[in-house]
Amino acid sequence: MSYRRVVLVFAITIVSIALVYFLVQMEQSVRKETAASRPVPLPYNWIGSITQSQIAEPSGITYHPTRRSLFLADDSGSVHEVSLEGRLIQSGGLNERDIEGITVNPETGLLYAAVEDDEAILELDPKDLTIQREFRIGRNYKGEQLLRKGGMGIEAIAFVPDASHPEGGTFWVGNQSFSLKAKDEPSVVCEVVVPLRSATAKQADGAIIRAYKMDFIDISGLAYDTQGDFLVLISDTTNLLVELKREGTVLRQYLLPGDEQEGIVLDGLGYMYLAQENGKIIKLADRRLR
């Protein structure tokens, strides 16, 4: 075989291998996109309702790793602490503020509640539920008003700790919207930085530093999955659970059991808790793949 023919055969072989590799990668990419866009049933084991004391219309829930308890916010502007068995430990009113979500900073143990009408974050002492500080979130990001004044407002909140961040981490908030039309209020999740460490004033401002518009409506709950390092969003209207990377990539979508899901939290021990508007706290053994 001549030298030219050997070179030609070699070149054709290389091109064929490259083409096969490209096609395989493209097929895998399409499969991933399909899996991310097509909801599948949530894999779980049903534990059931742990509710012992009825809480009227819970709007958010979080797990406190130090106190090993759950904190819930309700639509009347109160926060409640309950044991993992559902026993009421304490309750406190927050001056009838419209609280729609709650989260915790695991480093300090302080709670943070999202106020819908004011687009604010309240810092709470978990011992007695007293307000320590208030942070107002700027409504605009890159020239667009994402959190519209007089709109549906923020409905969900989660804190993502980061030891390398100057403030110890950032918040993510979900803005509720029931429309995906361009002219209407966006269904969006925003990363927000507030001066947790750099300021001591009772009132301070926070700013949106990143935002992603979602292709589903009614973001009603938000949590951070520490094991998978991604956000977990839920939608009440569409009964969806969506896994979202902090870079904006949707990983997977699941169909949620139950109804009226207003809050979600993962305890890091393999369990998921859903706060339903009907007052029930549903506990599930989480079987999602990470």
N, C-alpha and C positions, 0 to 999 in steps of 0.2 A: 504494500500500500504506500502511495506517495506521501510525501510530507504534507502537501496541501490538503490531501484527503483526510489525513489524520487530524489536522488542525480543524477542518470543517466538521468532522464527526464530533470532535471534542466540544466545539462551539455549540453545535446543535444540542448535545447532551446537557451542557451547562444551561442553555436557554430553556430547555424542557424542564429541568429540575427547578429553575427559578419560576417558571410559569405554574408548575404544580404547587410549589410552595405558596405563591401568590393566591392561587385559587382556594387552597386550603385555609389560608389566613382570612380571606374574604368570606368564606363560608362560616368560619367560626365567629367572625365579627357580626354577620347577619344573625346567627343564632343568639349571640349575646344581646343584640338589639331587640330581637323578638322576645327573648326572655324578660328583658327589662320593661317592655311595653305591654306585655300580655299578663294580666294578673292570674295567679294560681291560688288555690286554697292555702290558707296559712297552716303550716304544720305545727300542731300543738297537742298537748294532753289537757283535757278539761279538768281543772281542780274545782271550780265553781265560785259562787258568790261568797265573800267573806264578811259581808255586811252584817253588823250587829246593831249599830245605831244608825238610823237612816239620816243621811245628809241630803238636804234639799238641793237638787240640781247641781251636782259637782261639775266644775268646769276645768279642773286640772289636777294632776297628781304627781308626786315625786317620792323617791325613796331616800331616806336619810341614813347613810352608811354607819355613822357613829351611834345614833340613837336606835338604829334598827327598827324604824317605824316608817309609816307613810304619812305624808302631809297632803291634804286636799284643799283646794280653793273652791268656793261656791259662788253662785251668781248674786248672792245677797251681800257680798263683800266680806265674807268671813273665811278664816283658815282653820282647819281641824287637823289634829294629830290623832292617828289611830294605830293600834298595834297591827302586826302582820296577821293576827287572827280577827281583825276587824273591831276590836274593843276601843271605844272612844277614850282618849287620854286627856285632851284639852281642846278648847275652841277659843277663838278670839276674833273680834270684829275689827275691820280696818276702815272705820269711818265711812262705811257704805261705798267704798271705792269699787269700781266694776272690775273685779279680779277674774281673769280668764285663763290663767296658767300659773304654774309654780315650779321652781327648780331649786337645786341646792349646789353650793360650792363645797365639794368634799374636803378641800384643804382647810377651810375655816369653819365649816358647818353652818354657815349663815344661809338663810333662805332668801329667794328672790321671786317676787310675785309680779306678773304682768298686768298692767292696768289698761283696759281696752280703750276707753274714751280719750284718755290723756296720752296714750302711747308712752307710758312710763314704766320703770322697774322699781319696785319697792324692796329695800333690804330689810329682812326681818330677823329678830333673834328667836331661834327655835325654842328657847326655854320658856318664853312668855308671849311670843308672837307680837312683840312691840316693834314699831317701825323705827329703824335706825337711820336710814338715808333714803333719798329718792333721786333717781336718775331719769331725766327726760331724753327721749330718743329723737334725734333729728329726723324729719319726715322725708327728706330728699336724698337721692343718690344719683350722681352723675347727671344732674339737671332735671331729674324726673321725680315727682312726688309719689313715692311708693306707698307711704302710709298717709292716706288722704284724710284731711281734717273733715270730720263729720261722716266718715266712711264706716265700714264694718269694724275696722281696727284689728289690733293684734289679738290673737286668740290662743297662742301657744308660745312656750318658752322652754329653752334648755341651755344649761351652762356646759361648756366644753373646757375642762381644765387644761392648762398648758404651762408647765413649770418654766419654760423659756420665754414666755410672754411677759412683758413688763407689768401687766395688770393681773397676771396669774391665770389668764384664760379669757375667753370671749363668750358672749351670749348669741344664741340663734333664736329668732322670733318668727312666727308664722302669721302672715296677714290674711285674715279671712275675706273671701270673696265668693260670690255665687254666680259669677259670670267670667267667661274667658274672652269676651270681646275686647278689642284693643282700646276702645274709648272708655271702658269701665275700670273700676278699681282692680288692680292686679292681684291674682292669687300668687303670692310670692313669699319666699323664705329668705330672711336677711341675717347676715352676721353683724353683730353690734358690739362695739367696744365701749366700755364705760370706765371711768377712773376709779377702779376698786382700790388700788394701792396709791395712786399718785395724787389723790385728793381726799380731804377729810371733811369737807363742807357737808352740811345736811342735805343740800341740793346741788346737783351737778348735771352736766349734759353728757349724752352719749351720741355716737355717730354710727351710721351704717357704713361698713367697709367692704361688703360683698353682698350680692343679691342674685337670686335665681327665680325666674318665673316658672311656675308649675303648669302642667297641662291638665290639672284636675282642680275642682272647686272645693271650697269649705275645708281648709286646713284647720282641724279642731284640736290637735295634740301634737306634741313634739318631744322627743327624747334623744339621748345620745347613747349609742351602743359602744361601750368602752372596749369590748372584745373585738368587734369588727372595725372600730374606728370610723363609724359613719352615723349619720342622723337617721332617725326613724320618725316619719311623719304619718299621721292618720287623718282620714277624711270621714266625717260623720255621714254626710249625704251619700257618698259613693261607697261607703264601707270598705275603704282601701287602707292598707298599710304599705308605705313606700320607703325603701332604703335608699338614701341619698348620700353619696360621697361629698365631703366638704369642698371638693373641686367642682361640684355640680353634676356629676354623673349619676344617673339613676341606675341602681344595681338590680333591684328586683321589686316586683309589686305583688302583694298578697291580698286575698279577700278576707276581711275580718269577720269573725263570728259576733253574734249579739247585735245590739242596736244602740243608737244614740251615744256613740263613743266620743267622749269629750276630752279625755286625757289618757296618756299612756306613760308607763315607766318600766324600766328593766332594773332588777335589783342586783345584777351581776352574779347571782347565784343560780341562774337558770330559769328564773320566773319572770313573767310579764304580768303587769296589773293594768286593767282598763277601768277608767272611771266613766260610768254611764250617767246620762242626764236623769235617768229615772231613780238615781240614788244608790245603785248597786256598784260594788267594787268587785270586778271579775278577776280571778287569778288563773293564769294558764302556765303550764310547763312549756317553755319555749323550745321548739324543735327546728328552728330555722338553721340552715347551714351557714357558717361564717367563712 
